[in-house]
Amino acid sequence: MKRRAFITLLGGATAAWPLAAHGQQQPAMPVVGLVNLGSSAASAARVAAFRKGLSETGHVEGQNVTVEYHFLEGQYDRLPSVMAELVRRRVAVIATPAANYAAQVAKTATTTIPIVFGVGEDPVKLGLVASLARPDGNATGINFFFQEVAAKRLGLLHELVPKAVRIAVLINPSNVPVAEDTLREIPEAARALGLQIQVLNATTSQEIEAAFSTLVRDRADALFVAPDGFFVSRRVQFATLATRHGIPAAYTTRDEVEAGGLMSYGASSTDMWRQVGVYTGKILKGAKPADLPVMQSTKFELVINLPTARALGLEIPATLLARADEVID
């Protein structure tokens, strides 16, 4: 009896072993490497939008996909090593929302791992895709036209502060493609409006402080802040300095105006991050980047902060208020 019981028990245990082993060998969740030049603290709403896009394709972070966030806080020199590590580990997708240069570095690092970008310039010109309709490679995403609307943003600043003649233009020289495009587009737009420009550089929070000291010393009438992920992450610093020194400033995203900036005009950044999430999810489900045409932003926002305007002693023209998509009061 004892021997029979032992055999029965042993047989039951043997039958259970494959089940236990099967449970331990569940396939690992795919890993998405998300790379952005801003800061995690300043990107909560955008990350939520990215997750929403993933969820629209049936992907929930922590359940069937892992997302690794790499917020580099303006340290552009770290991009090659971060991308090289993601490629070495063979992540499922590299996502680069709101990061022209990051997308280019990713494209240089791999021709096989799918890349989903969000870029403010023509991705064909950036060398990311063969064409918008047929990317023909391992990258696709969304173009949100930050640079294409630069001239209009400058015109809106001129309309808001018509007496301003001397305009300081702040760029991040580490963000090479955006800096180059800004230096190409803005001087021509300024000449058409009869404005004088002074170009200032900043790559750190200390250099942002120094740039404000320079533009105040040189008596600039207003400030045009070029699109840059690091600048967006420092939006509270920008709003504080601009108000302290009485400088009307124009930005690229509503985030900067919500933080106390005067005005912004550009594509919806949260919608762009959501779209990057949607395409990332589609690729995780088996779609190929080459078959996903590059999307183009269709939602543009003019946002004005009335308390900031009052603090600067500005009266917003009624025609401009009527055209604003949102007025913060």
Residue frames as qw, qx, qy, qz and C-alpha x, y, z in Angstrom:
[[0.000, 0.886, 0.465, 0.000, 0.00, 0.00, 0.00],
 [0.289, -0.810, 0.094, 0.502, 2.73, 2.37, 0.92],
 [0.414, -0.169, 0.593, 0.670, 4.65, 1.54, -2.27],
 [0.236, 0.589, 0.679, 0.369, 1.52, 2.04, -4.41],
 [0.107, -0.933, -0.283, 0.193, 0.81, 5.37, -2.72],
 [0.384, -0.610, 0.305, 0.622, 4.39, 6.49, -3.35],
 [0.371, 0.135, 0.683, 0.614, 4.13, 5.59, -7.05],
 [0.102, 0.791, 0.581, 0.163, 0.83, 7.46, -7.35],
 [0.233, -0.896, -0.068, 0.371, 2.28, 10.52, -5.68],
 [0.420, -0.389, 0.485, 0.661, 5.41, 10.40, -7.82],
 [0.329, 0.406, 0.700, 0.487, 3.32, 10.08, -10.97],
 [0.003, 0.912, 0.410, -0.020, 1.25, 13.11, -9.99],
 [0.328, -0.778, 0.161, 0.511, 4.37, 15.14, -9.30],
 [0.447, -0.086, 0.619, 0.640, 5.89, 14.13, -12.63],
 [0.238, 0.655, 0.635, 0.334, 2.77, 15.24, -14.47],
 [0.133, -0.942, -0.238, 0.197, 2.91, 18.60, -12.74],
 [0.530, -0.444, 0.253, 0.676, 6.51, 19.38, -13.66],
 [0.355, 0.304, 0.516, 0.718, 5.90, 20.28, -17.33],
 [0.084, -0.861, -0.450, -0.221, 3.09, 22.65, -16.27],
 [0.449, -0.806, -0.031, 0.386, 5.36, 24.41, -13.79],
 [0.520, -0.190, 0.409, 0.726, 8.15, 24.62, -16.34],
 [0.233, 0.587, 0.562, 0.534, 5.70, 25.98, -18.90],
 [0.217, -0.924, -0.313, 0.019, 4.63, 28.69, -16.47],
 [0.498, -0.667, 0.165, 0.529, 8.24, 29.76, -15.94],
 [0.444, -0.059, 0.550, 0.705, 8.93, 29.99, -19.67],
 [0.301, 0.834, 0.440, -0.139, 6.30, 32.52, -20.65],
 [0.552, 0.460, 0.167, 0.676, 7.68, 34.76, -23.42],
 [0.291, -0.390, -0.233, 0.842, 9.07, 38.06, -22.19],
 [0.264, 0.858, 0.373, -0.234, 7.04, 41.17, -22.96],
 [0.574, 0.541, 0.154, 0.595, 8.31, 43.24, -25.91],
 [0.405, -0.586, -0.162, 0.683, 10.37, 46.26, -24.87],
 [0.329, 0.840, 0.236, 0.361, 9.86, 49.74, -26.31],
 [0.523, -0.280, -0.130, 0.795, 12.69, 52.20, -25.82],
 [0.113, 0.919, 0.332, 0.181, 11.30, 55.75, -25.69],
 [0.569, -0.149, -0.038, 0.808, 13.94, 58.48, -26.04],
 [0.056, 0.917, 0.297, 0.260, 13.30, 62.19, -25.53],
 [0.476, 0.336, -0.254, 0.772, 15.54, 65.17, -24.83],
 [0.352, -0.669, 0.011, -0.654, 13.26, 66.67, -22.18],
 [0.064, -0.279, 0.796, -0.533, 12.74, 65.65, -18.56],
 [0.267, -0.309, -0.910, -0.065, 10.43, 63.02, -17.12],
 [0.065, -0.457, -0.576, 0.675, 8.99, 65.46, -14.58],
 [0.221, 0.437, -0.062, -0.870, 7.92, 67.85, -17.33],
 [0.315, 0.166, -0.726, -0.589, 6.52, 65.16, -19.64],
 [0.299, 0.112, 0.862, -0.393, 3.82, 63.47, -17.55],
 [0.587, 0.501, 0.265, -0.579, 0.91, 64.59, -19.75],
 [0.481, 0.569, -0.531, -0.403, 2.76, 63.58, -22.90],
 [0.023, 0.217, -0.974, 0.060, 3.68, 60.17, -21.56],
 [0.460, 0.285, 0.680, -0.494, 0.00, 59.68, -20.67],
 [0.599, 0.583, -0.095, -0.541, -0.87, 60.53, -24.28],
 [0.289, 0.456, -0.818, -0.199, 1.68, 57.99, -25.54],
 [0.188, 0.000, 0.944, -0.272, 0.18, 55.31, -23.28],
 [0.570, 0.438, 0.368, -0.590, -3.28, 56.21, -24.55],
 [0.532, 0.559, -0.454, -0.445, -2.09, 55.62, -28.11],
 [0.097, 0.267, -0.958, 0.027, -0.67, 52.25, -27.12],
 [0.369, 0.176, 0.780, -0.473, -3.94, 51.31, -25.45],
 [0.603, 0.480, -0.008, -0.637, -5.86, 52.08, -28.64],
 [0.587, 0.403, -0.658, -0.244, -4.05, 49.13, -30.21],
 [0.912, -0.271, -0.255, -0.170, -4.63, 46.84, -27.22],
 [0.662, 0.197, -0.477, 0.543, -1.30, 47.37, -25.46],
 [0.493, -0.840, -0.053, -0.220, -1.12, 48.16, -21.75],
 [0.278, 0.646, -0.586, 0.402, 2.20, 49.01, -20.19],
 [0.295, -0.387, 0.739, -0.466, 3.20, 46.40, -17.63],
 [0.799, 0.108, 0.448, -0.386, 0.68, 43.87, -18.93],
 [0.863, 0.328, 0.349, 0.159, 1.73, 43.06, -22.48],
 [0.556, 0.662, -0.066, 0.499, 4.46, 45.62, -23.20],
 [0.586, -0.577, -0.138, 0.551, 7.36, 47.16, -21.31],
 [0.330, 0.872, 0.056, 0.356, 8.31, 50.79, -21.97],
 [0.658, -0.340, -0.120, 0.661, 11.74, 52.04, -20.96],
 [0.126, 0.973, 0.169, 0.093, 11.89, 55.83, -20.76],
 [0.659, -0.094, 0.015, 0.746, 15.12, 57.66, -21.50],
 [0.048, 0.975, 0.192, 0.099, 14.70, 61.38, -20.78],
 [0.746, 0.140, -0.089, 0.645, 18.08, 62.97, -21.45],
 [0.270, -0.873, -0.222, 0.340, 17.33, 66.50, -20.16],
 [0.253, 0.948, -0.144, -0.131, 19.11, 68.26, -23.00],
 [0.450, -0.566, 0.637, 0.267, 22.20, 66.01, -23.00],
 [0.752, 0.569, -0.133, -0.305, 22.39, 65.49, -26.74],
 [0.210, 0.622, -0.754, -0.009, 25.85, 63.94, -26.46],
 [0.468, -0.168, 0.818, -0.290, 24.30, 60.91, -24.74],
 [0.767, 0.361, 0.029, -0.529, 22.13, 60.01, -27.73],
 [0.577, 0.460, -0.654, -0.167, 24.62, 57.75, -29.56],
 [0.060, 0.239, -0.914, 0.322, 25.36, 55.60, -26.49],
 [0.548, 0.132, 0.535, -0.629, 21.67, 55.32, -25.53],
 [0.762, 0.419, -0.160, -0.467, 20.70, 54.26, -29.05],
 [0.414, 0.445, -0.794, -0.009, 23.62, 51.84, -29.28],
 [0.196, -0.130, 0.864, -0.446, 22.50, 50.15, -26.06],
 [0.684, 0.275, 0.321, -0.594, 18.90, 49.83, -27.26],
 [0.693, 0.491, -0.430, -0.306, 20.12, 48.30, -30.51],
 [0.168, 0.392, -0.887, 0.179, 22.47, 45.94, -28.70],
 [0.344, 0.038, 0.795, -0.498, 19.55, 44.68, -26.59],
 [0.098, -0.173, -0.815, -0.545, 17.33, 44.35, -29.70],
 [0.289, 0.320, 0.522, -0.736, 14.33, 46.20, -28.30],
 [0.428, 0.494, 0.752, 0.086, 11.11, 45.75, -30.24],
 [0.250, 0.833, 0.317, 0.377, 10.62, 49.43, -31.14],
 [0.383, -0.204, -0.176, 0.883, 12.51, 52.70, -30.63],
 [0.039, 0.855, 0.494, 0.156, 10.13, 55.64, -30.17],
 [0.407, -0.115, -0.072, 0.903, 11.41, 59.22, -30.47],
 [0.037, 0.844, 0.517, 0.137, 8.47, 61.64, -30.01],
 [0.064, -0.998, -0.015, -0.022, 9.34, 65.34, -30.35],
 [0.551, -0.629, 0.431, 0.339, 12.97, 64.63, -31.11],
 [0.654, 0.719, -0.184, -0.146, 14.35, 65.31, -34.61],
 [0.158, 0.698, -0.693, 0.086, 17.97, 64.64, -33.69],
 [0.552, -0.236, 0.756, -0.260, 17.11, 61.54, -31.65],
 [0.843, 0.402, 0.277, -0.226, 15.29, 60.09, -34.66],
 [0.541, 0.749, -0.381, -0.027, 18.32, 60.73, -36.88],
 [0.128, -0.569, 0.789, -0.192, 20.70, 59.11, -34.38],
 [0.733, 0.011, 0.618, -0.285, 18.37, 56.11, -34.10],
 [0.795, 0.579, 0.031, -0.175, 18.25, 55.78, -37.88],
 [0.305, 0.737, -0.600, 0.069, 22.04, 55.84, -37.99],
 [0.370, -0.427, 0.773, -0.289, 22.25, 53.21, -35.25],
 [0.474, 0.097, 0.872, -0.068, 19.95, 50.62, -36.86],
 [0.353, 0.192, -0.502, -0.766, 18.39, 49.72, -40.18],
 [0.371, -0.140, -0.903, -0.167, 16.39, 46.81, -38.78],
 [0.117, -0.412, -0.734, 0.527, 14.75, 47.77, -35.46],
 [0.044, 0.743, 0.533, 0.402, 11.50, 49.71, -36.12],
 [0.224, -0.153, -0.245, 0.931, 11.64, 53.43, -35.28],
 [0.014, -0.788, -0.582, -0.200, 8.55, 55.57, -34.65],
 [0.353, -0.026, -0.123, 0.927, 9.39, 59.26, -34.69],
 [0.040, 0.906, 0.412, -0.087, 7.72, 62.57, -34.03],
 [0.512, -0.087, 0.154, 0.841, 9.64, 65.28, -35.90],
 [0.111, 0.784, 0.272, -0.547, 9.02, 68.96, -36.50],
 [0.129, 0.607, -0.468, -0.629, 10.61, 68.97, -39.93],
 [0.800, 0.382, -0.273, -0.375, 10.22, 67.14, -43.23],
 [0.789, -0.358, 0.500, 0.017, 11.32, 63.54, -42.42],
 [0.835, 0.481, 0.136, 0.231, 12.40, 63.05, -46.05],
 [0.252, 0.865, -0.263, 0.345, 14.80, 65.98, -45.73],
 [0.506, -0.680, 0.481, -0.224, 16.01, 64.60, -42.39],
 [0.343, 0.425, -0.830, -0.109, 16.89, 61.32, -44.13],
 [0.459, -0.123, 0.746, -0.466, 14.43, 59.24, -42.12],
 [0.665, 0.371, 0.628, -0.163, 12.12, 58.04, -44.92],
 [0.366, 0.105, 0.621, 0.685, 12.12, 57.77, -48.71],
 [0.193, -0.354, -0.361, -0.841, 8.72, 59.45, -48.99],
 [0.403, -0.146, 0.448, -0.784, 5.75, 60.27, -46.76],
 [0.832, 0.077, -0.104, -0.540, 3.43, 57.80, -48.47],
 [0.970, 0.076, -0.217, 0.081, 5.99, 54.97, -48.68],
 [0.414, -0.842, 0.345, 0.023, 8.65, 55.26, -45.95],
 [0.835, 0.454, -0.299, 0.083, 10.52, 52.30, -47.49],
 [0.331, 0.471, -0.655, 0.490, 12.66, 51.47, -44.46],
 [0.488, -0.286, -0.764, 0.312, 12.55, 50.84, -40.73],
 [0.101, -0.265, -0.383, 0.879, 11.22, 54.26, -39.69],
 [0.107, -0.583, -0.551, -0.587, 7.86, 56.04, -39.79],
 [0.242, -0.387, -0.559, 0.693, 5.91, 58.41, -37.58],
 [0.081, 0.880, 0.468, -0.004, 4.41, 61.88, -37.60],
 [0.375, 0.222, 0.043, 0.899, 5.53, 65.30, -38.85],
 [0.173, -0.765, -0.557, 0.273, 4.18, 68.06, -36.64],
 [0.340, 0.728, 0.256, 0.537, 5.54, 71.04, -38.63],
 [0.445, -0.739, -0.185, 0.470, 7.27, 73.01, -35.86],
 [0.384, -0.292, 0.292, 0.826, 9.66, 74.59, -38.29],
 [0.164, 0.430, 0.635, 0.621, 7.14, 75.17, -41.07],
 [0.210, -0.848, -0.453, -0.177, 5.02, 77.38, -38.76],
 [0.545, -0.330, -0.188, 0.748, 8.00, 79.31, -37.36],
 [0.132, 0.205, 0.234, 0.941, 7.35, 82.31, -39.62],
 [0.381, -0.612, -0.487, -0.494, 3.69, 82.40, -38.60],
 [0.627, -0.570, -0.418, 0.329, 4.66, 82.21, -34.92],
 [0.400, -0.143, -0.032, 0.905, 6.98, 85.17, -35.38],
 [0.094, -0.394, -0.391, -0.827, 4.19, 87.06, -37.13],
 [0.527, -0.652, -0.521, -0.161, 1.82, 86.37, -34.23],
 [0.570, -0.434, -0.276, 0.641, 4.41, 87.68, -31.77],
 [0.201, 0.079, 0.177, 0.960, 4.73, 90.82, -33.89],
 [0.307, -0.536, -0.504, -0.603, 0.94, 91.19, -33.92],
 [0.610, -0.612, -0.479, 0.153, 0.81, 90.73, -30.16],
 [0.437, -0.678, -0.017, 0.590, 3.62, 93.23, -29.51],
 [0.572, 0.741, 0.259, 0.239, 3.49, 95.55, -32.56],
 [0.029, -0.974, 0.220, -0.044, 6.01, 98.02, -31.14],
 [0.746, -0.425, 0.450, 0.245, 8.66, 95.32, -30.75],
 [0.541, 0.775, -0.292, -0.146, 11.45, 95.71, -33.31],
 [0.166, 0.572, -0.792, 0.139, 14.47, 93.99, -31.76],
 [0.931, -0.165, -0.035, -0.323, 13.72, 90.27, -31.35],
 [0.191, -0.536, 0.820, -0.064, 16.04, 87.88, -29.55],
 [0.883, 0.137, -0.326, -0.308, 15.94, 84.35, -31.01],
 [0.437, -0.541, 0.693, -0.191, 17.04, 81.62, -28.60],
 [0.851, 0.260, -0.405, -0.211, 18.25, 78.31, -30.04],
 [0.771, -0.458, 0.441, 0.029, 19.85, 75.17, -28.63],
 [0.342, 0.684, -0.576, -0.287, 22.95, 74.60, -30.82],
 [0.308, -0.235, 0.920, -0.054, 23.13, 70.98, -29.64],
 [0.604, 0.459, 0.612, -0.223, 19.83, 70.38, -31.42],
 [0.289, -0.268, 0.519, 0.759, 21.53, 70.66, -34.78],
 [0.159, 0.397, 0.739, 0.520, 18.67, 70.17, -37.29],
 [0.104, -0.852, -0.509, 0.062, 16.29, 72.52, -35.46],
 [0.318, -0.699, 0.059, 0.637, 18.98, 75.14, -34.88],
 [0.296, -0.088, 0.581, 0.753, 19.95, 75.11, -38.55],
 [0.068, 0.584, 0.711, 0.386, 16.37, 75.39, -39.75],
 [0.207, -0.856, -0.365, 0.301, 15.60, 78.20, -37.30],
 [0.306, -0.575, 0.240, 0.720, 18.63, 80.16, -38.49],
 [0.210, 0.118, 0.692, 0.680, 17.50, 79.63, -42.06],
 [0.044, -0.647, -0.714, -0.265, 13.78, 80.44, -41.65],
 [0.262, -0.788, -0.415, 0.372, 13.61, 83.21, -39.05],
 [0.266, -0.398, 0.169, 0.862, 15.95, 85.84, -40.56],
 [0.029, 0.220, 0.646, 0.730, 13.93, 85.83, -43.79],
 [0.238, -0.692, -0.674, -0.105, 10.62, 86.04, -41.91],
 [0.350, -0.652, -0.256, 0.622, 12.01, 88.85, -39.76],
 [0.196, -0.150, 0.345, 0.906, 13.08, 90.89, -42.78],
 [0.085, -0.451, -0.706, -0.540, 9.61, 90.57, -44.27],
 [0.358, -0.773, -0.521, 0.046, 8.16, 92.01, -41.05],
 [0.145, 0.823, -0.140, 0.531, 10.78, 94.74, -40.70],
 [0.742, -0.665, 0.068, -0.052, 12.25, 93.16, -37.54],
 [0.264, 0.685, -0.644, 0.216, 15.83, 92.95, -36.33],
 [0.938, -0.289, -0.171, -0.090, 16.97, 89.69, -34.75],
 [0.041, -0.693, 0.676, -0.248, 19.71, 88.74, -32.33],
 [0.875, -0.014, -0.473, -0.105, 20.56, 85.03, -32.06],
 [0.331, -0.615, 0.602, -0.388, 21.41, 83.64, -28.62],
 [0.659, 0.125, -0.740, -0.053, 22.47, 80.11, -27.68],
 [0.496, -0.457, 0.531, -0.513, 21.67, 77.99, -24.63],
 [0.645, 0.111, -0.745, -0.131, 22.24, 74.32, -23.87],
 [0.412, -0.207, -0.764, 0.453, 21.89, 74.34, -20.06],
 [0.259, -0.835, -0.485, 0.015, 19.71, 76.05, -17.46],
 [0.437, -0.597, 0.001, 0.672, 22.67, 78.29, -16.56],
 [0.268, 0.009, 0.480, 0.835, 23.03, 79.34, -20.17],
 [0.064, -0.704, -0.627, -0.328, 19.32, 80.15, -20.32],
 [0.365, -0.813, -0.249, 0.378, 19.90, 82.52, -17.39],
 [0.406, -0.371, 0.283, 0.786, 22.88, 84.03, -19.20],
 [0.199, 0.378, 0.633, 0.646, 20.86, 84.47, -22.41],
 [0.165, -0.853, -0.489, -0.077, 18.21, 86.47, -20.54],
 [0.420, -0.696, -0.011, 0.583, 20.91, 88.66, -19.01],
 [0.365, -0.075, 0.485, 0.791, 22.27, 89.32, -22.50],
 [0.075, 0.565, 0.633, 0.524, 18.94, 90.16, -24.11],
 [0.277, -0.873, -0.361, 0.174, 18.05, 92.48, -21.22],
 [0.443, -0.535, 0.171, 0.698, 21.43, 94.20, -21.48],
 [0.233, 0.016, 0.576, 0.784, 21.01, 94.58, -25.23],
 [0.337, 0.336, 0.252, -0.843, 17.44, 95.85, -24.79],
 [0.072, -0.147, -0.877, -0.452, 15.63, 93.25, -26.87],
 [0.462, -0.108, 0.016, -0.880, 11.91, 94.01, -27.19],
 [0.896, -0.042, 0.107, -0.429, 10.74, 90.38, -27.30],
 [0.267, -0.421, 0.864, 0.069, 11.95, 86.79, -27.34],
 [0.838, 0.245, -0.275, -0.404, 11.32, 84.01, -29.85],
 [0.514, -0.423, 0.740, -0.095, 12.13, 80.59, -28.36],
 [0.475, 0.334, -0.706, -0.406, 13.02, 77.95, -30.94],
 [0.922, -0.177, -0.107, -0.327, 11.45, 74.50, -30.62],
 [0.360, 0.434, -0.776, 0.284, 13.51, 72.21, -28.41],
 [0.734, -0.374, -0.561, -0.080, 12.67, 69.40, -26.00],
 [0.522, -0.155, -0.467, 0.697, 15.08, 70.70, -23.36],
 [0.066, -0.199, 0.035, -0.977, 13.60, 74.20, -23.58],
 [0.605, -0.403, -0.416, -0.546, 10.12, 72.77, -23.04],
 [0.723, -0.315, -0.560, 0.254, 11.37, 70.93, -19.95],
 [0.368, -0.161, -0.308, 0.862, 12.64, 74.30, -18.61],
 [0.040, -0.633, -0.496, -0.594, 9.34, 76.08, -19.26],
 [0.453, -0.812, -0.343, 0.134, 8.88, 77.26, -15.66],
 [0.535, -0.391, 0.085, 0.745, 12.34, 78.82, -15.73],
 [0.232, 0.301, 0.448, 0.809, 11.51, 80.59, -19.01],
 [0.222, -0.765, -0.501, -0.338, 8.19, 81.92, -17.71],
 [0.543, -0.716, -0.226, 0.377, 9.79, 83.14, -14.48],
 [0.478, -0.243, 0.203, 0.819, 12.67, 84.92, -16.21],
 [0.140, 0.445, 0.512, 0.722, 10.49, 86.46, -18.92],
 [0.313, -0.827, -0.435, -0.171, 8.06, 87.87, -16.36],
 [0.582, -0.605, -0.114, 0.532, 10.85, 89.06, -14.07],
 [0.373, -0.231, 0.297, 0.848, 12.56, 90.96, -16.89],
 [0.375, 0.645, 0.236, -0.623, 9.35, 92.10, -18.61],
 [0.027, 0.349, -0.723, -0.596, 10.08, 90.25, -21.86],
 [0.805, 0.282, 0.143, -0.502, 7.18, 89.13, -24.10],
 [0.155, -0.382, 0.879, 0.239, 8.06, 85.68, -25.39],
 [0.809, 0.241, -0.166, -0.509, 6.63, 83.29, -27.99],
 [0.416, -0.326, 0.848, -0.047, 6.95, 79.52, -27.56],
 [0.306, 0.165, -0.796, -0.496, 6.14, 76.39, -29.54],
 [0.376, -0.264, -0.886, -0.063, 3.83, 74.40, -27.22],
 [0.483, -0.669, -0.244, -0.509, 0.83, 75.00, -24.99],
 [0.780, -0.357, -0.389, 0.336, 2.82, 73.41, -22.13],
 [0.442, 0.077, -0.159, 0.880, 5.00, 76.51, -22.00],
 [0.223, -0.456, -0.147, -0.849, 2.00, 78.84, -21.87],
 [0.727, -0.519, -0.404, -0.198, 0.30, 76.74, -19.19],
 [0.716, -0.249, -0.327, 0.565, 3.47, 77.18, -17.15],
 [0.208, -0.809, -0.185, 0.517, 3.17, 80.97, -17.39],
 [0.371, -0.044, 0.459, 0.806, 4.56, 81.77, -20.84],
 [0.253, 0.393, 0.048, -0.883, 2.85, 84.51, -22.85],
 [0.747, 0.439, 0.008, -0.499, 1.85, 82.75, -26.07],
 [0.408, -0.236, 0.832, 0.293, 2.46, 79.70, -28.22],
 [0.723, 0.468, -0.061, -0.505, 1.56, 78.53, -31.67],
 [0.106, 0.412, -0.883, -0.197, 2.15, 75.07, -33.08],
 [0.654, -0.084, -0.674, -0.333, 0.84, 71.57, -33.50],
 [0.752, -0.523, 0.117, -0.383, -0.72, 69.79, -30.53],
 [0.135, 0.538, -0.817, 0.158, 2.14, 68.00, -28.77],
 [0.542, -0.103, 0.731, -0.401, -0.11, 65.65, -26.81],
 [0.830, 0.421, 0.125, -0.344, -1.85, 64.55, -30.00],
 [0.499, 0.649, -0.573, -0.040, 1.54, 63.90, -31.60],
 [0.157, -0.392, 0.859, -0.289, 2.68, 61.74, -28.65],
 [0.731, 0.132, 0.513, -0.429, -0.59, 59.80, -28.85],
 [0.772, 0.561, -0.162, -0.251, -0.07, 59.14, -32.55],
 [0.240, 0.583, -0.769, 0.106, 3.47, 57.90, -31.87],
 [0.446, -0.171, 0.784, -0.397, 1.91, 55.53, -29.33],
 [0.811, 0.356, 0.219, -0.410, -0.63, 54.30, -31.90],
 [0.652, 0.610, -0.438, -0.105, 2.03, 53.53, -34.51],
 [0.048, -0.482, 0.835, -0.259, 4.24, 51.87, -31.88],
 [0.638, 0.012, 0.637, -0.431, 1.31, 49.62, -30.95],
 [0.809, 0.490, -0.032, -0.322, 0.57, 48.77, -34.58],
 [0.428, 0.606, -0.670, 0.033, 4.18, 47.71, -35.12],
 [0.304, -0.307, 0.824, -0.368, 4.07, 45.56, -31.97],
 [0.758, 0.230, 0.460, -0.401, 1.07, 43.83, -33.56],
 [0.724, 0.108, 0.603, 0.318, 3.07, 43.03, -36.69],
 [0.444, 0.884, 0.143, -0.012, 2.80, 46.07, -38.97],
 [0.718, 0.023, 0.123, 0.685, 5.97, 47.12, -40.79],
 [0.131, -0.670, -0.061, 0.728, 7.17, 50.75, -40.69],
 [0.138, -0.128, 0.606, 0.773, 7.61, 50.69, -44.47],
 [0.071, -0.453, -0.803, -0.379, 3.85, 50.08, -44.83],
 [0.199, -0.770, -0.509, 0.330, 2.75, 52.84, -42.45],
 [0.345, 0.673, 0.165, 0.633, 2.68, 56.23, -44.19],
 [0.296, -0.074, -0.363, 0.880, 4.04, 59.21, -42.30],
 [0.084, -0.802, -0.591, 0.020, 1.20, 61.14, -40.68],
 [0.237, 0.330, -0.019, 0.914, 1.02, 64.92, -40.66],
 [0.065, -0.405, -0.606, 0.682, -0.40, 67.03, -37.86],
 [0.006, -0.553, -0.551, -0.625, -3.68, 68.74, -38.65],
 [0.413, -0.824, -0.387, 0.001, -4.40, 70.26, -35.24],
 [0.431, 0.297, -0.198, 0.829, -2.64, 73.57, -34.55],
 [0.398, -0.756, -0.494, 0.160, -3.14, 75.70, -31.47],
 [0.168, 0.552, -0.156, 0.802, -2.75, 79.37, -30.65],
 [0.585, -0.594, -0.517, 0.191, -2.70, 79.67, -26.85],
 [0.119, 0.628, -0.152, 0.754, -2.49, 82.98, -24.95],
 [0.498, -0.394, -0.623, 0.457, -1.97, 83.54, -21.23],
 [0.071, -0.845, -0.247, -0.469, -3.92, 86.63, -20.12],
 [0.598, -0.784, -0.047, 0.161, -2.47, 86.93, -16.57],
 [0.690, -0.170, 0.225, 0.666, 1.02, 86.93, -18.08],
 [0.289, 0.590, 0.342, 0.672, -0.02, 89.58, -20.60],
 [0.316, -0.903, -0.196, -0.216, -1.34, 91.75, -17.77],
 [0.714, -0.577, 0.064, 0.391, 1.87, 91.27, -15.77],
 [0.573, 0.039, 0.326, 0.750, 3.81, 92.48, -18.82],
 [0.096, 0.582, 0.136, -0.796, 1.47, 95.44, -19.32],
 [0.000, 0.048, -0.726, -0.686, 0.22, 94.16, -22.66],
 [0.597, 0.333, 0.335, -0.648, -3.26, 94.53, -24.09],
 [0.404, 0.054, 0.853, 0.327, -4.06, 91.61, -26.37],
 [0.289, 0.144, -0.361, -0.875, -5.68, 92.77, -29.64],
 [0.694, 0.151, 0.427, -0.560, -9.30, 91.64, -29.88],
 [0.744, 0.468, -0.343, -0.333, -8.65, 90.16, -33.33],
 [0.314, 0.414, -0.840, 0.159, -5.92, 87.94, -31.87],
 [0.376, -0.087, 0.739, -0.552, -8.07, 86.84, -28.93],
 [0.769, 0.293, 0.107, -0.558, -10.83, 85.87, -31.37],
 [0.712, 0.459, -0.510, -0.151, -8.43, 83.62, -33.27],
 [0.096, -0.466, 0.819, -0.321, -6.96, 81.96, -30.18],
 [0.632, -0.113, -0.738, -0.208, -7.79, 78.29, -29.65],
 [0.624, -0.551, -0.509, 0.217, -7.44, 78.77, -25.91],
 [0.033, 0.706, -0.209, 0.676, -7.13, 81.81, -23.65],
 [0.602, -0.264, -0.637, 0.403, -5.82, 81.07, -20.17],
 [0.161, -0.666, 0.034, -0.728, -7.26, 83.41, -17.54]]
